[in-house]
Amino acid sequence: MKTGSAKGWLIQSLAEFFGTAMFMYLAIGGADAVTQDLGPGTGLIGQALAFGIALLVTSWAFFRVSGAHFNPAISLSSLITGHISVPKFVLYFIAQILGAMLGIALARGTTPRIESIQQVNALNNYESIARGFFLEFFLTTILCFVYHMIVHEKNRSTYLMAIPYGLTLFSCHLFATRYTNAAINPARAFGTSVVARYFTREHWIYWFGYVFFHF
């Protein structure tokens, strides 16, 4: 199969869809399970581990098929650096948004209704919009940089990309969960807000933070 063919693009886009759904299902479900007992804003290590390990296992499974982006920020940076084309970026973007909504909806649907999703991205602990914006911007930059250095700058350890990729997300969540609930992924921010049917006034920073990084 040629990855540049229409069939190849379809298979890769489906991999992004199912991979993102699996990633969000494990990450959001795991993070919510931690916060139910400890309450929002606590259990930060548990929440960070939920996201980091979920990305590690799902990216390891799907890397050979689609590159395991699972994040429009990774896809846009790959487009800008010439590693994917515009049509492929559009397909990946759609797949990631839909996959995130599916995974988060399944996480919500397979847990008791009395428990609410705690993972909607919002500013907490007196974090200002400006600081929250740049926090998301810097952490998105770091995540994209690590991805490109381990995937596109190929070396003998590239096949292990899931480990540094997952650990980077773990580190980012460990830092930002207390302040922005750590999106670092527009699909994650949008999906949780759609499923929870609640968009915060500062929701835009989780999109513009990643767009600003690329321009």
Residue frames as qw, qx, qy, qz and C-alpha x, y, z in Angstrom:
[[0.000, 0.886, 0.464, 0.000, 0.00, 0.00, 0.00],
 [0.394, 0.335, -0.017, 0.855, 1.32, 3.43, -0.93],
 [0.213, -0.550, -0.536, 0.603, 0.77, 5.92, 1.85],
 [0.025, 0.289, -0.142, -0.946, 0.37, 8.71, -0.72],
 [0.157, -0.259, -0.792, -0.530, -2.58, 7.00, -2.39],
 [0.498, -0.383, -0.097, -0.772, -6.22, 7.75, -1.63],
 [0.845, -0.283, -0.444, -0.092, -6.54, 4.35, 0.04],
 [0.596, 0.027, -0.473, 0.649, -3.46, 5.05, 2.13],
 [0.074, -0.305, 0.175, -0.933, -4.80, 8.42, 3.25],
 [0.688, -0.380, -0.266, -0.558, -8.12, 6.85, 4.19],
 [0.829, -0.205, -0.482, 0.196, -6.47, 4.16, 6.28],
 [0.412, 0.114, -0.380, 0.820, -4.19, 6.71, 7.98],
 [0.288, -0.365, 0.015, -0.885, -7.12, 9.02, 8.70],
 [0.800, -0.367, -0.359, -0.311, -9.11, 6.15, 10.18],
 [0.713, -0.076, -0.488, 0.498, -6.08, 5.32, 12.33],
 [0.102, 0.235, -0.257, 0.932, -6.04, 8.92, 13.57],
 [0.566, -0.390, -0.196, -0.699, -9.77, 8.72, 14.28],
 [0.868, -0.318, -0.375, -0.069, -9.65, 5.47, 16.23],
 [0.623, 0.075, -0.421, 0.655, -6.30, 6.29, 17.84],
 [0.069, -0.351, 0.181, -0.916, -7.54, 9.68, 19.07],
 [0.707, -0.404, -0.231, -0.533, -10.75, 8.07, 20.34],
 [0.853, -0.193, -0.435, 0.214, -8.80, 5.42, 22.26],
 [0.410, 0.207, -0.343, 0.820, -6.38, 8.01, 23.61],
 [0.283, -0.389, 0.080, -0.873, -9.17, 10.27, 24.86],
 [0.799, -0.355, -0.367, -0.318, -11.20, 7.38, 26.25],
 [0.783, -0.153, -0.436, 0.417, -8.29, 6.19, 28.39],
 [0.317, 0.209, -0.252, 0.890, -7.00, 9.66, 29.29],
 [0.362, -0.403, -0.025, -0.841, -10.27, 11.39, 30.16],
 [0.819, -0.354, -0.382, -0.240, -11.71, 8.31, 31.82],
 [0.730, -0.087, -0.450, 0.506, -8.57, 7.79, 33.88],
 [0.162, 0.249, -0.228, 0.927, -8.22, 11.44, 34.86],
 [0.531, -0.435, -0.157, -0.710, -11.88, 11.64, 35.85],
 [0.831, -0.297, -0.470, 0.018, -11.58, 8.49, 37.96],
 [0.528, 0.028, -0.420, 0.738, -8.73, 10.11, 39.91],
 [0.059, -0.262, 0.119, -0.956, -10.59, 13.38, 40.52],
 [0.596, -0.463, -0.467, -0.462, -13.85, 11.75, 41.64],
 [0.739, -0.431, -0.446, 0.263, -12.30, 10.66, 44.94],
 [0.530, -0.214, -0.179, 0.801, -9.89, 13.52, 45.43],
 [0.098, 0.870, 0.315, -0.367, -11.84, 16.39, 43.89],
 [0.559, 0.757, 0.095, 0.324, -10.96, 18.79, 41.03],
 [0.068, 0.898, -0.314, 0.300, -7.53, 20.37, 41.29],
 [0.536, -0.559, 0.621, -0.119, -6.09, 17.49, 43.31],
 [0.852, 0.064, 0.513, 0.089, -4.55, 14.22, 42.27],
 [0.336, 0.827, -0.271, -0.359, -2.40, 16.07, 39.72],
 [0.138, -0.459, 0.851, 0.214, 0.12, 13.26, 39.37],
 [0.503, 0.234, 0.826, -0.097, -2.68, 10.76, 38.75],
 [0.517, 0.765, 0.231, -0.307, -4.25, 12.96, 36.08],
 [0.165, 0.775, -0.521, -0.318, -0.89, 13.55, 34.41],
 [0.309, -0.236, 0.916, 0.105, -0.17, 9.82, 34.44],
 [0.597, 0.459, 0.617, -0.230, -3.58, 9.10, 32.92],
 [0.493, 0.827, -0.052, -0.266, -2.81, 11.32, 29.92],
 [0.009, 0.711, -0.675, -0.196, 0.85, 10.37, 29.59],
 [0.414, -0.119, 0.902, 0.020, 0.33, 6.60, 29.74],
 [0.624, 0.562, 0.483, -0.247, -2.73, 6.78, 27.47],
 [0.416, 0.831, -0.258, -0.264, -0.70, 8.62, 24.83],
 [0.178, -0.547, 0.808, 0.129, 2.23, 6.24, 25.25],
 [0.513, 0.069, 0.855, -0.027, 0.24, 3.05, 24.64],
 [0.593, 0.670, 0.399, -0.202, -1.98, 4.38, 21.85],
 [0.282, 0.850, -0.351, -0.275, 0.81, 6.12, 19.95],
 [0.286, -0.405, 0.855, 0.151, 2.91, 2.96, 20.13],
 [0.580, 0.301, 0.752, -0.085, 0.00, 1.03, 18.61],
 [0.514, 0.778, 0.351, -0.084, -0.76, 3.47, 15.77],
 [0.194, -0.753, 0.337, 0.531, 2.63, 5.03, 14.99],
 [0.366, -0.133, 0.769, 0.506, 3.41, 2.76, 12.04],
 [0.313, 0.600, 0.718, 0.164, 0.04, 3.52, 10.44],
 [0.123, 0.907, 0.326, 0.238, -0.54, 7.26, 10.77],
 [0.351, 0.469, -0.297, 0.754, 2.36, 8.69, 12.77],
 [0.472, -0.545, -0.632, 0.286, 0.13, 8.85, 15.86],
 [0.087, 0.420, -0.041, 0.902, -0.50, 12.61, 15.90],
 [0.341, -0.567, -0.736, 0.144, -3.80, 12.53, 17.83],
 [0.233, -0.704, -0.222, 0.633, -3.51, 16.32, 18.07],
 [0.466, 0.837, 0.247, 0.148, -4.18, 19.08, 15.49],
 [0.178, -0.921, 0.303, 0.170, -1.12, 20.95, 16.79],
 [0.584, -0.308, 0.674, 0.331, 1.16, 18.06, 15.79],
 [0.601, 0.493, 0.583, 0.237, -0.56, 17.80, 12.41],
 [0.229, 0.970, 0.086, -0.012, -0.31, 21.53, 11.69],
 [0.295, -0.785, 0.483, 0.250, 3.37, 21.61, 12.59],
 [0.633, -0.030, 0.710, 0.308, 3.90, 18.57, 10.34],
 [0.496, 0.760, 0.400, 0.124, 2.15, 20.42, 7.53],
 [0.020, 0.983, -0.150, -0.108, 4.29, 23.53, 7.97],
 [0.387, -0.614, 0.641, 0.250, 7.50, 21.48, 8.03],
 [0.493, 0.474, -0.547, -0.483, 6.47, 19.66, 4.84],
 [0.139, -0.183, 0.968, -0.097, 5.91, 16.21, 6.31],
 [0.324, 0.472, 0.817, -0.072, 2.23, 16.02, 5.36],
 [0.094, 0.286, 0.474, 0.827, 0.19, 17.72, 2.63],
 [0.318, -0.069, 0.152, -0.933, -2.76, 20.10, 3.00],
 [0.723, -0.136, -0.420, -0.532, -5.42, 17.48, 2.06],
 [0.657, -0.090, -0.709, 0.239, -3.90, 15.01, 4.51],
 [0.090, 0.052, -0.492, 0.864, -3.86, 17.67, 7.24],
 [0.518, -0.132, -0.075, -0.842, -7.56, 18.36, 6.65],
 [0.781, -0.121, -0.565, -0.235, -8.38, 14.65, 6.89],
 [0.506, -0.021, -0.673, 0.539, -6.30, 14.27, 10.04],
 [0.119, -0.136, 0.296, -0.938, -7.88, 17.36, 11.60],
 [0.680, -0.170, -0.228, -0.675, -11.42, 16.08, 11.01],
 [0.769, -0.070, -0.634, 0.031, -10.49, 12.61, 12.22],
 [0.348, 0.065, -0.607, 0.711, -8.92, 13.98, 15.41],
 [0.330, -0.160, 0.182, -0.912, -11.87, 16.23, 16.28],
 [0.788, -0.127, -0.313, -0.515, -14.42, 13.46, 15.68],
 [0.709, 0.028, -0.667, 0.227, -12.26, 10.85, 17.41],
 [0.118, 0.154, -0.551, 0.812, -11.83, 13.04, 20.48],
 [0.548, -0.160, 0.069, -0.818, -15.57, 13.60, 20.78],
 [0.836, -0.055, -0.477, -0.265, -16.24, 9.87, 20.39],
 [0.573, 0.090, -0.683, 0.444, -13.64, 8.82, 22.95],
 [0.060, -0.141, 0.461, -0.874, -14.78, 11.38, 25.52],
 [0.672, -0.132, -0.121, -0.718, -18.45, 10.55, 24.94],
 [0.806, -0.033, -0.589, -0.046, -17.68, 6.85, 25.48],
 [0.338, 0.114, -0.650, 0.671, -15.78, 7.68, 28.67],
 [0.344, -0.121, 0.260, -0.894, -18.82, 9.62, 29.84],
 [0.755, -0.039, -0.295, -0.584, -21.26, 6.95, 28.70],
 [0.775, -0.006, -0.627, 0.084, -19.52, 4.07, 30.46],
 [0.244, 0.031, -0.628, 0.739, -19.41, 5.74, 33.90],
 [0.083, -0.615, -0.734, 0.276, -22.29, 6.55, 36.32],
 [0.133, 0.726, 0.356, 0.573, -24.34, 9.57, 35.30],
 [0.438, -0.873, -0.195, 0.087, -23.99, 11.11, 38.77],
 [0.594, -0.433, 0.214, 0.643, -20.32, 11.70, 38.01],
 [0.393, 0.904, 0.077, -0.151, -19.63, 14.74, 35.84],
 [0.767, 0.388, -0.025, 0.510, -16.71, 15.29, 33.51],
 [0.442, -0.811, -0.029, 0.382, -14.06, 17.19, 35.44],
 [0.637, -0.127, 0.377, 0.660, -11.78, 17.64, 32.45],
 [0.312, 0.873, 0.304, 0.219, -13.34, 20.68, 30.74],
 [0.574, 0.108, -0.092, 0.807, -10.52, 23.14, 30.17],
 [0.176, -0.926, -0.226, -0.246, -10.82, 26.29, 32.24],
 [0.295, 0.551, -0.424, 0.656, -8.51, 28.71, 34.04],
 [0.725, -0.585, -0.363, 0.001, -8.06, 27.93, 37.72],
 [0.698, -0.447, -0.161, 0.536, -6.12, 29.17, 40.76],
 [0.062, -0.884, -0.026, 0.463, -6.10, 32.83, 39.73],
 [0.517, -0.018, 0.552, 0.654, -4.50, 32.11, 36.36],
 [0.266, 0.633, 0.020, -0.727, -5.06, 35.08, 34.04],
 [0.790, 0.563, 0.212, -0.117, -6.06, 34.76, 30.40],
 [0.351, 0.834, -0.425, -0.013, -2.67, 36.08, 29.24],
 [0.273, -0.530, 0.795, -0.113, -0.69, 33.70, 31.45],
 [0.757, 0.128, 0.610, -0.197, -2.96, 30.80, 30.53],
 [0.690, 0.707, -0.037, -0.152, -2.57, 31.58, 26.84],
 [0.275, 0.755, -0.593, 0.052, 1.21, 31.58, 26.99],
 [0.519, -0.335, 0.762, -0.194, 1.31, 28.52, 29.23],
 [0.825, 0.340, 0.432, -0.135, -0.66, 26.57, 26.62],
 [0.532, 0.815, -0.222, -0.066, 1.50, 28.11, 23.88],
 [0.030, -0.702, 0.708, -0.075, 4.82, 27.13, 25.45],
 [0.606, -0.163, 0.761, -0.167, 3.75, 23.62, 26.37],
 [0.800, 0.528, 0.240, -0.153, 2.32, 23.02, 22.89],
 [0.356, 0.823, -0.442, -0.032, 5.65, 24.21, 21.47],
 [0.287, -0.517, 0.798, -0.118, 7.54, 21.74, 23.65],
 [0.760, 0.130, 0.606, -0.196, 5.26, 18.83, 22.74],
 [0.720, 0.685, 0.031, -0.105, 5.56, 19.54, 19.01],
 [0.147, 0.800, -0.581, 0.012, 9.33, 20.01, 19.24],
 [0.483, -0.335, 0.801, -0.117, 9.81, 16.67, 21.00],
 [0.808, 0.361, 0.433, -0.174, 7.56, 14.90, 18.48],
 [0.596, 0.782, -0.174, -0.063, 9.52, 16.27, 15.52],
 [0.029, -0.728, 0.682, -0.066, 12.89, 15.50, 17.04],
 [0.506, -0.212, 0.826, -0.131, 12.00, 11.87, 17.74],
 [0.715, 0.428, 0.538, -0.125, 9.90, 11.16, 14.64],
 [0.576, 0.816, 0.050, -0.018, 11.02, 13.36, 11.76],
 [0.099, 0.780, -0.615, 0.063, 14.69, 13.53, 12.73],
 [0.973, -0.051, -0.153, -0.167, 14.96, 9.79, 12.31],
 [0.043, 0.609, -0.766, 0.200, 17.50, 7.72, 14.22],
 [0.414, 0.049, -0.909, -0.002, 17.79, 4.23, 15.63],
 [0.002, 0.211, 0.768, -0.605, 15.53, 5.12, 18.58],
 [0.353, -0.021, -0.229, -0.907, 12.63, 6.47, 16.47],
 [0.537, -0.224, -0.758, -0.294, 10.69, 3.23, 16.91],
 [0.385, -0.356, -0.688, 0.501, 10.58, 4.05, 20.64],
 [0.003, 0.367, 0.107, 0.924, 8.91, 7.41, 19.98],
 [0.529, -0.602, -0.488, -0.345, 5.92, 6.55, 22.15],
 [0.648, -0.405, -0.432, 0.478, 8.01, 6.70, 25.33],
 [0.269, -0.136, -0.104, 0.948, 9.33, 10.30, 25.07],
 [0.222, -0.376, -0.442, -0.784, 6.04, 11.38, 23.45],
 [0.586, -0.583, -0.543, -0.145, 4.01, 10.08, 26.40],
 [0.583, -0.378, -0.350, 0.628, 6.50, 11.32, 28.98],
 [0.150, 0.137, 0.094, 0.975, 6.45, 14.81, 27.46],
 [0.403, -0.515, -0.423, -0.627, 2.67, 14.95, 27.73],
 [0.666, -0.499, -0.505, 0.226, 2.91, 13.69, 31.31],
 [0.447, -0.181, -0.192, 0.855, 5.34, 16.50, 32.14],
 [0.072, -0.299, -0.265, -0.914, 3.14, 19.11, 30.42],
 [0.546, -0.562, -0.496, -0.373, 0.06, 17.97, 32.35],
 [0.633, -0.385, -0.455, 0.493, 1.97, 17.89, 35.60],
 [0.251, -0.045, -0.053, 0.966, 2.76, 21.57, 35.05],
 [0.177, -0.146, -0.270, -0.935, -0.47, 22.92, 33.56],
 [0.347, -0.446, -0.810, -0.156, -3.34, 20.90, 35.06],
 [0.283, -0.511, -0.529, 0.615, -3.48, 23.15, 38.12],
 [0.032, -0.430, 0.014, 0.902, -3.80, 26.30, 35.99],
 [0.417, 0.296, -0.364, -0.778, -5.50, 25.51, 32.64],
 [0.848, 0.047, 0.447, -0.281, -6.53, 21.88, 33.12],
 [0.305, -0.423, 0.743, 0.419, -3.83, 21.20, 30.50],
 [0.773, 0.534, 0.150, -0.307, -5.35, 21.02, 27.03],
 [0.242, -0.547, 0.671, 0.439, -2.19, 21.20, 24.86],
 [0.147, 0.141, 0.901, 0.382, -4.51, 19.74, 22.24],
 [0.360, 0.058, -0.065, -0.929, -7.44, 21.62, 20.64],
 [0.576, -0.122, -0.703, -0.399, -9.28, 18.35, 19.93],
 [0.403, -0.237, -0.779, 0.417, -9.16, 17.47, 23.63],
 [0.038, 0.196, 0.321, -0.926, -10.39, 20.94, 24.68],
 [0.457, 0.041, -0.329, -0.825, -13.18, 20.98, 22.11],
 [0.532, -0.122, -0.814, -0.197, -14.27, 17.38, 22.71],
 [0.259, -0.266, -0.750, 0.547, -14.64, 17.75, 26.48],
 [0.186, 0.211, 0.172, -0.944, -16.62, 20.99, 26.08],
 [0.505, 0.001, -0.539, -0.674, -18.96, 19.41, 23.50],
 [0.511, -0.202, -0.836, 0.013, -19.63, 16.31, 25.60],
 [0.221, -0.328, -0.614, 0.683, -20.06, 18.35, 28.79],
 [0.067, 0.761, 0.517, 0.387, -22.14, 20.91, 26.82],
 [0.348, -0.898, -0.106, 0.247, -20.20, 23.68, 28.47],
 [0.623, 0.463, -0.002, 0.631, -17.79, 26.14, 26.85],
 [0.430, -0.634, -0.226, 0.602, -15.87, 28.50, 29.10],
 [0.215, 0.958, 0.051, -0.183, -15.36, 32.15, 28.10],
 [0.135, -0.767, 0.561, 0.280, -11.63, 31.49, 27.72],
 [0.878, 0.147, 0.452, 0.045, -12.09, 28.40, 25.50],
 [0.577, 0.813, -0.073, 0.025, -10.51, 30.33, 22.61],
 [0.153, -0.811, 0.564, 0.030, -7.04, 30.26, 24.22],
 [0.710, -0.179, 0.679, 0.055, -6.85, 26.50, 23.69],
 [0.722, 0.576, 0.344, 0.169, -7.17, 27.09, 19.95],
 [0.283, 0.938, -0.128, 0.153, -5.22, 30.30, 19.49],
 [0.513, -0.700, 0.490, 0.084, -2.40, 29.08, 21.71],
 [0.747, -0.023, 0.599, 0.288, -1.67, 26.33, 19.23],
 [0.552, 0.752, 0.274, 0.234, -2.24, 28.48, 16.13],
 [0.077, -0.974, 0.215, -0.001, -0.01, 31.26, 17.51],
 [0.684, -0.454, 0.515, 0.246, 2.79, 28.73, 17.98],
 [0.715, 0.267, 0.529, 0.372, 2.85, 27.95, 14.25],
 [0.371, 0.770, 0.258, 0.451, 2.84, 31.55, 13.04]]
